[in-house]
């Protein structure tokens, strides 16, 4: 049974970058709806007792399972996104991820610029990701519910760029939202933990 995970912080913990009002809707309504919809879609099927990653992999690319894929991927993506954020986070990383970012992009500033650009240029709804593809770090973007899990690469970090992630706080200013999240909220301890 797929359950809505607890947020790793209070709903007002990310303010003023992400308001409690946004989290009330984003987590409390959108994320919850994906969990509930997925539960209904897999009830009584061979996927009912599977974990999220298995459901995503089994449903990916199957038009008959598009609804299952979309809801399962959105549950996973959101659960991962919440863990990528923390109050007092953001800015340049430390630890192993800092060395890998420097090796891949030359500087944290170049990395931050490219991550932001991925989020800004994702047309419509989607996600900006830092992933590990083999031993190489890459910045990728996915549309709608798509997730690196379905493509055999390891997610390290994501930023949600669906309008419901930022519209109450930033209206149509997606670049401002991305700048604020990158500079003030990324939980680099979580990203470093994902490297292992």
ZANU-564070 format. One line per 2 residues: number of its first residue (from 1); their letters; for each residue x, y, z of N, C-alpha, C, O, CB. Coordinates in nm, 3 decimals. Atoms other than C-alpha are relative to their C-alpha. Glycine has a CB too. Layout:
<atoms>
NUM) A) X/Y/Z/X/Y/Z/X/Y/Z/X/Y/Z/X/Y/Z  ...
</atoms>
This chain:
<atoms>
1) XX) 0.084/-0.120/0.000/0.000/0.000/0.000/0.088/0.125/0.000/0.179/0.138/0.082/-0.096/0.000/0.123  -0.077/-0.124/0.010/0.137/0.339/-0.102/-0.064/0.105/0.089/-0.183/0.133/0.079/0.007/0.049/-0.148
3) XX) 0.050/-0.100/-0.094/0.104/0.603/0.169/0.065/0.136/-0.026/0.175/0.143/-0.082/0.027/-0.045/0.146  -0.057/-0.134/0.007/0.158/0.978/0.176/0.106/0.013/0.109/0.074/0.000/0.227/-0.112/0.111/0.015
5) XX) -0.103/-0.012/-0.103/0.493/1.027/0.351/-0.016/0.131/0.076/-0.071/0.229/0.025/0.140/-0.008/-0.062  0.000/-0.123/-0.078/0.525/1.280/0.627/0.101/0.098/-0.060/0.205/0.058/-0.111/0.034/-0.028/0.148
7) XX) -0.098/-0.100/0.038/0.691/1.607/0.534/0.116/-0.006/0.100/0.093/-0.031/0.218/-0.063/0.144/-0.004  -0.113/0.005/-0.093/1.044/1.618/0.682/0.018/0.127/0.083/0.119/0.142/0.151/0.125/-0.028/-0.076
9) XX) -0.006/-0.126/-0.074/0.970/1.963/0.833/-0.142/0.054/0.012/-0.234/0.004/-0.053/0.095/0.105/-0.070  0.131/-0.065/-0.014/0.681/2.184/0.942/-0.035/0.074/-0.128/0.054/0.111/-0.205/0.000/0.098/0.121
11) XX) 0.044/-0.063/0.125/0.473/2.341/0.665/0.048/0.145/-0.014/0.050/0.198/-0.125/-0.151/-0.003/-0.009  -0.049/-0.138/0.010/0.607/2.688/0.751/0.154/0.008/0.003/0.210/0.117/0.006/-0.058/0.084/0.113
13) XX) -0.146/0.002/-0.019/0.974/2.578/0.773/0.078/0.060/-0.117/0.190/0.107/-0.097/0.045/-0.141/0.021  -0.073/-0.047/0.118/1.068/2.684/0.419/-0.031/0.145/-0.035/0.022/0.199/-0.132/-0.031/-0.089/-0.118
15) XX) 0.036/-0.140/0.023/0.914/3.031/0.439/0.121/0.089/0.030/0.198/0.057/0.120/-0.122/0.042/0.087  0.092/-0.057/0.100/0.960/3.286/0.298/0.021/-0.051/-0.142/-0.051/-0.010/-0.233/0.013/0.148/0.000
17) XX) -0.026/0.046/0.137/1.106/3.100/-0.004/-0.120/-0.077/-0.053/-0.167/-0.051/-0.164/0.126/-0.089/-0.005  0.122/0.074/0.033/0.815/2.854/-0.010/-0.092/0.013/0.122/-0.059/-0.032/0.231/0.030/-0.153/-0.036
19) XX) 0.089/-0.031/-0.111/0.520/2.960/0.202/-0.074/-0.124/0.052/-0.086/-0.224/-0.018/-0.101/0.106/-0.041  0.085/0.104/-0.056/0.311/2.742/0.433/-0.125/-0.018/-0.086/-0.174/-0.130/-0.101/-0.039/0.033/0.146
21) XX) 0.118/0.007/0.087/0.017/2.825/0.204/0.029/-0.087/-0.122/-0.053/-0.170/-0.160/-0.044/0.141/-0.044  -0.038/0.083/0.114/0.200/2.674/-0.094/0.012/-0.145/0.042/-0.039/-0.234/-0.027/0.132/0.049/-0.062
23) XX) -0.015/0.139/-0.045/0.294/2.363/0.105/-0.134/-0.063/0.035/-0.154/-0.182/0.013/0.093/-0.008/0.119  0.132/0.052/-0.032/-0.063/2.327/0.226/-0.069/-0.054/-0.125/-0.129/-0.161/-0.123/-0.087/0.109/0.065
25) XX) 0.060/0.045/0.125/-0.181/2.302/-0.134/0.085/-0.105/-0.071/0.034/-0.207/-0.115/-0.023/0.119/-0.092  -0.089/0.086/0.077/0.123/2.137/-0.293/0.009/-0.138/0.062/-0.013/-0.239/-0.006/0.139/0.063/-0.011
27) XX) -0.010/0.127/-0.070/0.175/1.866/-0.032/-0.139/-0.053/0.038/-0.173/-0.168/0.012/0.088/0.014/0.124  0.127/0.043/-0.058/-0.168/1.857/0.127/-0.109/-0.033/-0.101/-0.198/-0.113/-0.071/-0.049/0.104/0.090
29) XX) 0.103/0.025/0.103/-0.374/1.857/-0.194/0.059/-0.078/-0.119/0.012/-0.188/-0.148/-0.061/0.133/-0.050  -0.054/0.063/0.120/-0.160/1.772/-0.501/0.067/-0.134/0.030/0.030/-0.236/-0.028/0.100/0.093/-0.067
31) XX) -0.071/0.124/-0.030/0.076/1.514/-0.351/-0.097/-0.104/0.055/-0.092/-0.221/0.016/0.114/0.026/0.102  0.099/0.092/-0.057/-0.208/1.358/-0.150/-0.087/-0.061/-0.110/-0.117/-0.180/-0.108/-0.088/0.072/0.104
33) XX) 0.086/0.049/0.108/-0.423/1.331/-0.465/0.073/-0.106/-0.084/0.012/-0.205/-0.124/-0.045/0.117/-0.089  -0.074/0.102/0.076/-0.147/1.144/-0.652/0.004/-0.133/0.075/-0.012/-0.239/0.015/0.144/0.049/-0.028
35) XX) -0.003/0.122/-0.082/-0.119/0.895/-0.364/-0.137/-0.069/-0.005/-0.145/-0.190/-0.026/0.039/0.033/0.147  0.135/0.059/0.000/-0.497/0.844/-0.350/-0.036/-0.055/-0.137/-0.093/-0.164/-0.146/-0.103/0.105/0.043
37) XX) 0.030/0.049/0.136/-0.532/0.813/-0.729/0.076/-0.128/-0.031/0.020/-0.221/-0.088/0.033/0.108/-0.104  -0.079/0.119/0.024/-0.248/0.562/-0.746/-0.059/-0.120/0.073/-0.068/-0.229/0.017/0.144/0.022/0.043
39) XX) 0.060/0.109/-0.078/-0.406/0.354/-0.470/-0.122/-0.060/-0.069/-0.139/-0.182/-0.072/-0.040/0.050/0.138  0.119/0.048/0.072/-0.731/0.332/-0.667/0.039/-0.073/-0.128/-0.021/-0.175/-0.163/-0.093/0.117/-0.033
41) XX) -0.038/0.059/0.128/-0.553/0.252/-0.995/0.066/-0.137/0.013/0.051/-0.221/-0.076/0.093/0.093/-0.073  -0.070/0.129/-0.015/-0.344/-0.037/-0.859/-0.074/-0.099/0.086/-0.033/-0.215/0.096/0.138/0.024/0.058
43) XX) 0.077/0.091/-0.086/-0.604/-0.186/-0.622/-0.043/-0.122/-0.081/-0.101/-0.109/-0.189/-0.124/0.073/0.061  0.042/0.123/0.065/-0.660/-0.549/-0.714/0.082/-0.041/-0.121/0.047/-0.136/-0.191/-0.140/0.011/-0.040
45) XX) -0.086/0.036/0.113/-0.381/-0.555/-0.975/0.128/-0.065/0.051/0.152/-0.072/0.172/0.034/0.125/-0.086  -0.129/0.060/-0.038/-0.042/-0.728/-0.981/0.099/0.103/0.053/0.205/0.066/0.102/0.060/-0.072/-0.119
47) XX) -0.087/-0.107/-0.051/0.110/-0.390/-0.886/-0.036/0.043/0.142/0.036/0.122/0.203/-0.007/0.120/-0.092  0.052/-0.047/-0.129/-0.087/-0.352/-0.561/0.100/-0.012/0.114/0.100/0.070/0.205/-0.125/-0.077/0.035
49) XX) -0.093/0.021/-0.110/0.192/-0.487/-0.340/0.144/0.040/-0.033/0.236/0.011/0.043/-0.003/-0.146/0.041  -0.134/-0.040/0.042/0.488/-0.340/-0.529/0.038/0.135/0.061/-0.049/0.212/0.102/0.008/0.007/-0.154
51) XX) -0.045/-0.132/-0.046/0.703/-0.047/-0.417/-0.007/0.098/-0.117/-0.026/0.058/-0.232/0.146/-0.008/0.058  0.016/-0.105/0.102/0.695/0.284/-0.605/0.096/-0.015/-0.118/0.054/-0.002/-0.233/0.019/0.135/0.062
53) XX) -0.096/0.011/0.110/1.013/0.231/-0.805/-0.036/-0.115/-0.094/-0.024/-0.102/-0.216/0.141/-0.021/0.055  0.040/0.115/0.082/0.893/-0.109/-0.925/-0.122/0.035/-0.084/-0.128/0.002/-0.202/-0.028/-0.124/0.089
55) XX) 0.120/-0.041/0.074/0.553/0.033/-1.022/0.038/0.092/-0.115/-0.011/0.075/-0.227/-0.101/0.071/0.094  -0.044/-0.095/0.104/0.721/0.316/-1.214/0.066/-0.076/-0.115/0.033/-0.053/-0.231/0.098/0.105/0.058
57) XX) -0.073/0.073/0.104/0.952/0.077/-1.402/-0.091/-0.091/-0.080/-0.076/-0.103/-0.202/0.112/-0.081/0.062  0.091/0.091/0.070/0.673/-0.170/-1.485/-0.102/0.075/-0.085/-0.149/0.022/-0.186/-0.072/-0.090/0.100
59) XX) 0.101/-0.077/0.074/0.435/0.104/-1.605/0.059/0.090/-0.108/-0.011/0.130/-0.200/-0.080/0.084/0.097  -0.065/-0.092/0.094/0.688/0.317/-1.797/-0.011/-0.052/-0.143/0.018/-0.168/-0.172/0.148/0.020/0.037
61) XX) 0.008/0.034/0.142/0.627/0.319/-2.170/-0.118/-0.085/-0.041/-0.131/-0.118/-0.159/0.121/-0.069/-0.038  0.119/0.081/0.031/0.304/0.117/-2.149/-0.122/0.092/-0.005/-0.169/0.136/0.100/-0.020/-0.114/0.106
63) XX) 0.114/-0.092/0.011/0.017/0.331/-2.285/-0.121/-0.044/0.084/-0.198/0.041/0.130/-0.041/0.012/-0.146  0.113/0.049/-0.080/-0.234/0.109/-2.102/0.018/0.031/0.148/-0.078/0.027/0.225/-0.017/-0.150/-0.021
65) XX) -0.029/-0.030/-0.142/-0.063/0.200/-1.773/0.043/0.145/0.019/0.108/0.176/0.119/0.108/-0.094/0.052  -0.043/-0.141/-0.009/-0.012/0.573/-1.837/-0.049/0.065/0.128/0.026/0.139/0.191/-0.051/0.079/-0.121
67) XX) 0.052/-0.059/-0.123/-0.237/0.673/-1.548/0.075/-0.048/0.123/0.103/0.030/0.214/-0.147/-0.033/0.015  -0.076/0.057/-0.111/-0.054/0.440/-1.312/0.140/0.063/0.002/0.188/0.107/0.107/0.010/-0.155/-0.011
69) XX) -0.134/-0.059/0.005/0.284/0.567/-1.432/-0.001/0.145/0.049/0.080/0.182/0.133/0.055/-0.006/-0.143  0.004/-0.142/-0.035/0.187/0.934/-1.401/-0.018/0.021/0.149/0.051/0.103/0.209/-0.111/0.070/-0.076
71) XX) 0.024/-0.018/-0.143/0.052/0.901/-1.048/0.113/-0.056/0.084/0.153/0.006/0.183/-0.131/-0.065/0.040  -0.111/0.059/-0.077/0.329/0.669/-0.924/0.124/0.089/-0.009/0.191/0.113/0.092/0.033/-0.141/-0.052
73) XX) -0.118/-0.084/0.016/0.601/0.890/-1.069/-0.016/0.132/0.075/0.080/0.181/0.134/0.026/0.028/-0.149  0.023/-0.124/-0.073/0.443/1.202/-0.923/0.010/-0.022/0.152/0.059/0.066/0.223/-0.137/0.059/-0.036
75) XX) -0.016/0.030/-0.143/0.423/1.037/-0.579/0.150/-0.007/0.032/0.196/0.053/0.129/-0.072/-0.133/0.039  -0.144/0.015/-0.027/0.792/0.941/-0.602/0.072/0.133/-0.015/0.150/0.171/0.073/0.062/-0.104/-0.096
77) XX) -0.068/-0.127/0.023/0.907/1.273/-0.750/-0.023/0.098/0.114/0.070/0.162/0.161/-0.048/0.061/-0.132  0.030/-0.093/-0.108/0.729/1.475/-0.483/0.064/-0.043/0.132/0.120/0.040/0.205/-0.151/0.013/0.019
79) XX) -0.061/0.050/-0.124/0.847/1.253/-0.196/0.149/0.031/0.001/0.206/0.065/0.105/-0.024/-0.152/0.017  -0.142/-0.029/0.014/1.203/1.299/-0.325/0.027/0.150/0.010/0.121/0.193/0.076/0.053/-0.054/-0.133
81) XX) -0.015/-0.147/0.000/1.161/1.675/-0.381/-0.002/0.056/0.142/0.082/0.140/0.175/-0.112/0.064/-0.082  0.008/-0.053/-0.137/1.058/1.740/-0.019/0.133/-0.022/0.073/0.176/0.063/0.150/-0.115/-0.066/0.078
83) XX) -0.126/0.033/-0.068/1.380/1.570/0.098/0.117/0.083/-0.053/0.220/0.094/0.013/0.030/-0.148/-0.015  -0.107/-0.081/0.060/1.589/1.790/-0.135/0.007/0.141/0.060/0.099/0.216/0.029/-0.020/0.010/-0.150
85) XX) 0.010/-0.136/-0.054/1.489/2.101/0.063/0.016/0.002/0.151/-0.023/-0.093/0.220/-0.134/0.061/-0.039  -0.002/-0.022/-0.145/1.564/2.233/0.410/0.019/0.148/0.027/0.079/0.220/-0.053/0.114/-0.083/0.067
87) XX) -0.020/-0.138/-0.042/1.551/2.564/0.591/0.149/0.022/0.021/0.218/-0.062/0.080/-0.080/0.032/0.131  -0.142/-0.031/-0.017/1.891/2.731/0.581/0.091/-0.077/-0.093/0.213/-0.080/-0.072/0.039/-0.027/0.140
89) XX) -0.082/0.073/0.096/2.008/2.519/0.289/0.047/0.090/-0.112/0.056/0.212/-0.097/-0.078/-0.119/-0.057  -0.038/-0.074/0.119/2.122/2.620/-0.055/0.143/0.048/0.002/0.220/0.021/0.095/-0.091/0.117/-0.018
91) XX) -0.137/-0.048/0.015/2.436/2.788/-0.173/0.092/-0.112/-0.041/0.048/-0.221/-0.076/0.048/0.064/0.130  -0.099/0.097/0.045/2.756/2.607/-0.254/0.001/-0.124/0.089/-0.006/-0.112/0.211/0.140/0.064/-0.003
93) XX) -0.003/0.123/-0.079/2.770/2.242/-0.147/0.136/-0.025/0.063/0.234/0.043/0.032/-0.038/-0.118/-0.087  -0.125/0.051/-0.057/3.034/2.069/0.060/0.000/-0.151/-0.025/-0.097/-0.206/-0.077/0.013/0.034/0.155
95) XX) -0.005/0.145/0.012/3.147/1.708/0.062/0.025/-0.048/-0.141/0.068/0.028/-0.228/-0.127/-0.059/0.051  -0.030/0.065/0.127/3.175/1.467/-0.228/-0.072/0.066/-0.117/-0.017/0.075/-0.227/-0.038/-0.147/0.007
97) XX) 0.075/-0.061/0.110/2.905/1.639/-0.432/0.067/0.128/-0.048/0.060/0.160/-0.167/-0.144/0.029/0.044  -0.069/-0.124/0.039/3.104/1.964/-0.430/0.113/-0.031/-0.098/0.130/0.040/-0.197/0.056/0.072/0.125
99) XX) -0.111/0.038/0.088/3.404/1.791/-0.588/-0.053/-0.047/-0.135/0.005/-0.015/-0.239/0.085/-0.111/0.064  0.057/0.050/0.126/3.185/1.618/-0.849/-0.058/0.115/-0.083/-0.045/0.116/-0.206/-0.109/-0.105/0.029
101) XX) 0.054/-0.117/0.071/3.011/1.946/-0.937/0.114/0.081/-0.061/0.105/0.125/-0.176/-0.084/0.089/0.095  -0.116/-0.075/0.051/3.347/2.122/-0.973/0.062/-0.071/-0.120/0.103/-0.007/-0.217/0.105/0.020/0.111
103) XX) -0.058/0.077/0.110/3.473/1.842/-1.196/-0.088/0.006/-0.125/-0.037/0.013/-0.237/0.020/-0.146/0.042  0.093/0.003/0.113/3.161/1.843/-1.416/-0.024/0.138/-0.062/-0.035/0.151/-0.184/-0.131/-0.059/0.043
105) XX) 0.037/-0.133/0.050/3.091/2.217/-1.442/0.108/0.108/0.017/0.095/0.218/-0.035/-0.124/0.046/0.069  -0.107/-0.097/-0.019/3.410/2.390/-1.334/-0.018/0.088/0.121/0.079/0.131/0.183/0.012/0.085/-0.121
107) XX) 0.028/-0.082/-0.118/3.238/2.588/-1.060/-0.144/-0.021/0.044/-0.230/-0.060/-0.034/0.027/0.151/-0.030  0.137/0.006/-0.050/2.933/2.589/-0.838/-0.088/0.100/-0.074/-0.204/0.070/-0.105/-0.004/0.028/0.152
109) XX) 0.078/-0.105/0.066/2.820/2.912/-1.006/-0.050/-0.045/-0.138/-0.165/-0.020/-0.174/0.084/0.128/-0.015  0.039/0.050/0.133/2.817/2.749/-1.352/-0.106/-0.109/0.016/-0.203/-0.113/-0.060/0.124/-0.056/-0.076
111) XX) 0.100/0.104/-0.029/2.630/2.448/-1.210/-0.135/0.062/0.033/-0.237/0.024/-0.023/0.047/-0.090/0.116  0.125/-0.063/-0.043/2.370/2.671/-1.041/-0.070/0.067/-0.118/-0.193/0.063/-0.129/0.026/0.103/0.111
113) XX) 0.055/-0.065/0.119/2.322/2.866/-1.364/-0.066/-0.103/-0.092/-0.174/-0.079/-0.146/0.110/0.078/-0.076  0.055/0.103/0.089/2.266/2.546/-1.565/-0.120/-0.071/0.061/-0.214/-0.106/-0.010/0.109/-0.102/-0.035
115) XX) 0.116/0.060/-0.065/2.032/2.394/-1.307/-0.121/0.092/-0.011/-0.231/0.048/-0.043/0.031/-0.031/0.149  0.108/-0.098/0.014/1.826/2.712/-1.305/-0.050/0.003/-0.144/-0.171/0.005/-0.167/0.049/0.140/0.043
117) XX) 0.039/-0.005/0.141/1.826/2.721/-1.685/-0.083/-0.122/-0.039/-0.177/-0.111/-0.118/0.124/0.009/-0.088  0.079/0.119/0.028/1.698/2.363/-1.699/-0.144/0.017/0.049/-0.239/-0.020/-0.020/0.064/-0.124/0.066
119) XX) 0.134/-0.024/-0.054/1.405/2.461/-1.478/-0.076/0.108/-0.075/-0.196/0.095/-0.099/0.009/0.039/0.144  0.065/-0.111/0.072/1.334/2.785/-1.663/-0.044/-0.045/-0.139/-0.152/-0.007/-0.185/0.097/0.121/-0.012
121) XX) 0.028/0.038/0.138/1.343/2.622/-2.007/-0.085/-0.126/-0.014/-0.118/-0.166/-0.125/0.129/-0.019/-0.073  0.093/0.113/0.009/1.130/2.320/-1.917/-0.136/0.056/-0.040/-0.202/0.121/0.041/-0.008/-0.080/0.136
123) XX) 0.127/-0.054/0.048/0.825/2.404/-2.127/-0.116/-0.068/0.072/-0.124/-0.190/0.076/-0.014/-0.019/-0.153  0.114/0.056/-0.073/0.508/2.359/-1.925/0.045/-0.062/0.131/0.142/-0.017/0.192/-0.071/-0.104/-0.085
125) XX) -0.025/0.063/-0.129/0.508/2.133/-1.624/0.116/-0.099/-0.008/0.141/-0.159/-0.112/-0.125/-0.071/0.049  -0.108/0.097/-0.003/0.801/1.922/-1.518/0.095/0.020/0.116/0.059/0.075/0.220/0.077/0.007/-0.127
127) XX) -0.098/0.010/-0.107/1.117/1.885/-1.315/0.139/0.030/-0.054/0.170/-0.004/-0.169/-0.003/-0.140/0.065  -0.142/-0.016/0.030/1.483/1.994/-1.319/0.074/-0.092/0.097/0.044/-0.094/0.217/0.047/0.152/0.014
129) XX) -0.067/0.104/-0.078/1.723/1.723/-1.196/0.152/0.012/-0.009/0.207/0.055/-0.110/-0.044/-0.138/-0.048  -0.141/0.036/0.000/2.081/1.660/-1.097/0.000/-0.151/0.013/-0.055/-0.206/0.108/0.083/0.073/0.116
131) XX) 0.000/0.146/-0.001/2.144/1.295/-1.179/0.142/-0.053/-0.014/0.234/0.018/-0.055/-0.089/-0.055/-0.113  -0.124/0.074/0.022/2.424/1.042/-1.180/-0.029/-0.104/-0.106/-0.109/-0.195/-0.085/0.055/-0.065/0.133
133) XX) 0.017/0.093/0.112/2.444/0.859/-1.513/0.131/-0.077/-0.009/0.230/-0.026/-0.063/-0.036/0.075/-0.136  -0.126/0.073/-0.018/2.702/0.588/-1.452/0.080/0.072/0.106/0.035/0.081/0.221/0.082/-0.010/-0.134
135) XX) -0.077/-0.078/-0.098/2.976/0.790/-1.283/0.003/0.148/-0.038/0.079/0.226/0.019/0.144/-0.053/0.010  0.002/-0.138/0.048/2.893/1.115/-1.465/-0.122/0.076/0.052/-0.235/0.029/0.039/0.003/0.003/-0.152
137) XX) 0.109/-0.088/-0.041/2.686/1.396/-1.315/-0.055/0.074/-0.120/0.020/0.120/-0.206/0.046/0.100/0.108  0.065/-0.074/0.108/2.433/1.556/-1.548/-0.118/0.078/0.057/-0.177/0.039/0.158/-0.045/-0.096/-0.113
139) XX) 0.124/-0.071/-0.027/2.158/1.814/-1.531/-0.097/-0.036/-0.112/-0.065/-0.021/-0.230/0.023/0.157/0.010  0.101/0.035/0.099/1.842/1.696/-1.705/-0.133/0.060/0.044/-0.150/0.103/0.158/-0.011/-0.155/-0.016
141) XX) 0.135/-0.044/-0.034/1.481/1.803/-1.720/-0.097/-0.105/-0.052/-0.071/-0.171/-0.153/-0.031/0.141/-0.060  0.103/0.094/0.044/1.170/1.589/-1.747/-0.133/0.073/-0.004/-0.159/0.164/0.076/-0.007/-0.124/0.094
143) XX) 0.132/-0.061/0.016/0.822/1.682/-1.860/-0.103/-0.074/0.084/-0.094/-0.195/0.105/-0.041/0.001/-0.147  0.115/0.056/-0.071/0.508/1.628/-1.659/0.044/-0.091/0.114/0.116/-0.046/0.203/-0.091/-0.077/-0.097
145) XX) -0.033/0.090/-0.109/0.545/1.319/-1.437/0.128/-0.080/-0.024/0.170/-0.156/0.063/-0.113/-0.095/0.024  -0.116/0.083/0.032/0.851/1.173/-1.608/0.106/0.015/0.108/0.117/0.118/0.174/0.057/0.038/-0.139
147) XX) -0.096/0.008/-0.109/1.131/1.073/-1.375/0.124/-0.075/-0.046/0.113/-0.167/-0.128/-0.063/-0.069/0.121  -0.122/0.074/0.035/1.495/0.959/-1.405/-0.010/-0.149/0.033/0.057/-0.231/-0.030/0.118/0.060/0.073
149) XX) 0.018/0.141/-0.039/1.385/0.634/-1.236/-0.039/-0.085/-0.121/0.003/-0.200/-0.132/-0.109/-0.012/0.110  0.047/0.073/0.118/1.220/0.535/-1.566/0.107/-0.012/-0.108/0.087/-0.082/-0.207/-0.122/0.068/-0.057
151) XX) -0.103/-0.003/0.104/1.542/0.595/-1.759/0.134/-0.057/0.046/0.235/-0.042/-0.022/0.020/0.141/-0.046  -0.120/0.068/-0.047/1.796/0.405/-1.551/0.112/0.089/0.049/0.228/0.046/0.054/0.051/-0.084/-0.107
153) XX) -0.101/-0.087/-0.059/1.977/0.706/-1.407/-0.039/0.032/0.144/-0.156/0.023/0.181/0.016/0.132/-0.082  0.022/-0.018/-0.144/2.014/0.791/-1.039/-0.026/0.146/0.034/0.061/0.231/0.013/0.121/-0.050/0.080
155) XX) 0.027/-0.138/-0.042/1.842/1.107/-0.911/0.080/0.036/0.125/0.090/-0.042/0.220/-0.150/0.019/0.026  -0.071/-0.052/-0.116/2.050/1.316/-0.673/-0.073/0.119/0.062/-0.069/0.140/0.183/0.142/0.040/-0.038
157) XX) 0.065/-0.124/-0.041/1.844/1.637/-0.656/-0.108/0.033/-0.102/-0.089/0.008/-0.222/0.103/0.118/0.012  0.099/-0.050/0.095/1.526/1.776/-0.808/-0.062/0.129/0.049/-0.065/0.158/0.169/-0.109/-0.104/-0.024
159) XX) 0.080/-0.118/-0.029/1.334/2.101/-0.826/-0.126/-0.011/-0.084/-0.120/-0.026/-0.206/0.079/0.134/-0.030  0.131/0.008/0.064/0.964/2.089/-0.909/-0.028/0.132/-0.071/-0.023/0.238/-0.009/-0.113/-0.032/0.103
161) XX) 0.035/-0.123/0.072/0.872/2.338/-1.182/-0.144/-0.004/-0.054/-0.177/0.072/-0.146/0.098/0.023/-0.115  0.144/-0.010/0.026/0.501/2.257/-1.207/-0.046/0.132/0.062/0.007/0.174/0.164/-0.080/-0.124/0.058
163) XX) 0.046/-0.129/-0.054/0.311/2.583/-1.152/-0.047/-0.010/0.143/-0.032/0.085/0.220/-0.110/0.055/-0.086  0.049/0.010/-0.138/0.156/2.449/-0.832/0.113/0.006/0.103/0.087/0.027/0.221/-0.079/-0.129/0.017
165) XX) -0.115/-0.007/-0.092/0.508/2.443/-0.681/0.034/0.142/0.039/0.095/0.165/0.144/0.121/-0.066/-0.063  -0.047/-0.136/-0.026/0.551/2.819/-0.699/-0.103/0.110/-0.024/-0.079/0.225/0.014/0.117/0.026/-0.084
167) XX) 0.087/-0.108/0.048/0.249/3.007/-0.834/-0.059/0.086/0.111/-0.074/0.206/0.093/-0.110/-0.057/-0.082  0.057/-0.080/-0.110/0.098/3.115/-0.500/0.100/0.101/0.054/0.062/0.208/0.101/-0.048/-0.092/0.113
169) XX) -0.104/-0.088/-0.054/0.431/3.270/-0.398/0.065/0.089/-0.106/0.104/0.202/-0.077/0.106/-0.083/0.068  -0.078/-0.070/0.102/0.585/3.379/-0.729/-0.079/0.035/-0.126/-0.026/0.098/-0.217/0.119/-0.083/-0.039
171) XX) 0.081/-0.017/0.120/0.298/3.391/-0.981/0.077/-0.058/-0.121/0.116/-0.174/-0.118/-0.035/0.152/-0.023  -0.065/0.053/0.120/0.461/3.359/-1.325/0.152/0.017/0.001/0.217/0.005/-0.103/-0.057/0.068/-0.123
173) XX) -0.144/-0.027/-0.009/0.815/3.431/-1.199/0.078/-0.127/0.035/0.144/-0.134/0.139/0.027/0.111/0.105  -0.071/0.126/-0.023/0.956/3.079/-1.228/0.149/0.022/0.024/0.205/-0.042/0.113/-0.020/-0.094/-0.118
175) XX) -0.143/-0.021/-0.025/1.316/3.210/-1.255/0.030/0.046/0.144/0.129/0.004/0.203/0.054/0.103/-0.097  -0.022/-0.048/-0.137/1.282/3.389/-0.918/-0.014/-0.114/0.100/0.064/-0.124/0.195/-0.099/0.112/0.035
177) XX) 0.020/0.119/-0.086/1.149/3.070/-0.755/0.124/-0.089/-0.006/0.174/-0.133/0.097/-0.126/-0.079/-0.044  -0.117/0.087/0.015/1.439/2.867/-0.896/0.124/0.060/0.068/0.197/-0.011/0.136/0.028/-0.026/-0.149
179) XX) -0.113/-0.067/-0.064/1.698/3.123/-0.783/-0.009/-0.014/0.152/0.091/-0.043/0.218/0.005/0.149/-0.040  0.019/0.007/-0.146/1.552/3.124/-0.431/0.023/-0.141/0.052/0.089/-0.159/0.154/-0.139/0.048/0.038
181) XX) -0.018/0.138/-0.046/1.538/2.745/-0.400/0.147/-0.040/-0.006/0.200/-0.098/0.089/-0.085/-0.096/-0.086  -0.141/0.038/0.015/1.891/2.697/-0.532/0.089/0.070/0.103/0.179/0.009/0.159/0.049/0.031/-0.142
183) XX) -0.088/-0.075/-0.089/2.043/2.969/-0.316/-0.034/-0.014/0.149/0.049/0.014/0.234/-0.003/0.145/-0.037  0.041/-0.001/-0.141/1.843/2.911/0.005/-0.057/-0.130/0.056/-0.074/-0.141/0.178/-0.100/0.105/0.018
185) XX) 0.071/0.117/-0.054/1.685/2.564/0.030/0.060/-0.136/-0.030/0.024/-0.233/0.037/-0.136/0.001/-0.052  -0.049/0.134/0.033/1.884/2.280/-0.129/0.067/-0.064/0.121/0.151/-0.002/0.187/0.099/0.006/-0.120
187) XX) -0.059/0.076/-0.111/1.971/2.016/0.132/0.117/-0.082/-0.056/0.100/-0.195/-0.101/-0.108/-0.093/0.069  -0.117/0.068/0.056/2.323/1.925/0.025/0.039/-0.125/0.076/0.103/-0.214/0.020/0.117/0.094/-0.002
189) XX) -0.027/0.124/-0.075/2.351/1.666/0.304/-0.079/-0.114/-0.064/-0.027/-0.224/-0.078/-0.039/0.016/0.152  0.082/0.102/0.066/2.065/1.476/0.136/0.060/-0.037/-0.136/0.067/-0.154/-0.172/-0.145/0.049/-0.016
191) XX) -0.060/0.027/0.132/2.228/1.514/-0.207/0.126/-0.083/0.015/0.146/-0.178/-0.060/0.033/0.133/-0.073  -0.121/0.079/-0.026/2.559/1.385/-0.070/-0.035/-0.144/0.037/0.031/-0.238/-0.009/0.084/0.064/0.112
193) XX) 0.042/0.135/-0.039/2.379/1.088/0.087/-0.045/-0.082/-0.122/-0.027/-0.203/-0.126/-0.113/0.007/0.103  0.046/0.070/0.121/2.230/1.004/-0.255/0.114/-0.047/-0.088/0.095/-0.134/-0.173/-0.090/0.089/-0.080
195) XX) -0.116/0.042/0.079/2.579/0.971/-0.403/0.046/-0.140/0.035/0.104/-0.211/-0.048/0.116/0.098/0.019  -0.051/0.131/-0.045/2.651/0.658/-0.199/-0.093/-0.113/-0.037/-0.064/-0.229/-0.007/0.022/0.000/0.149
</atoms>
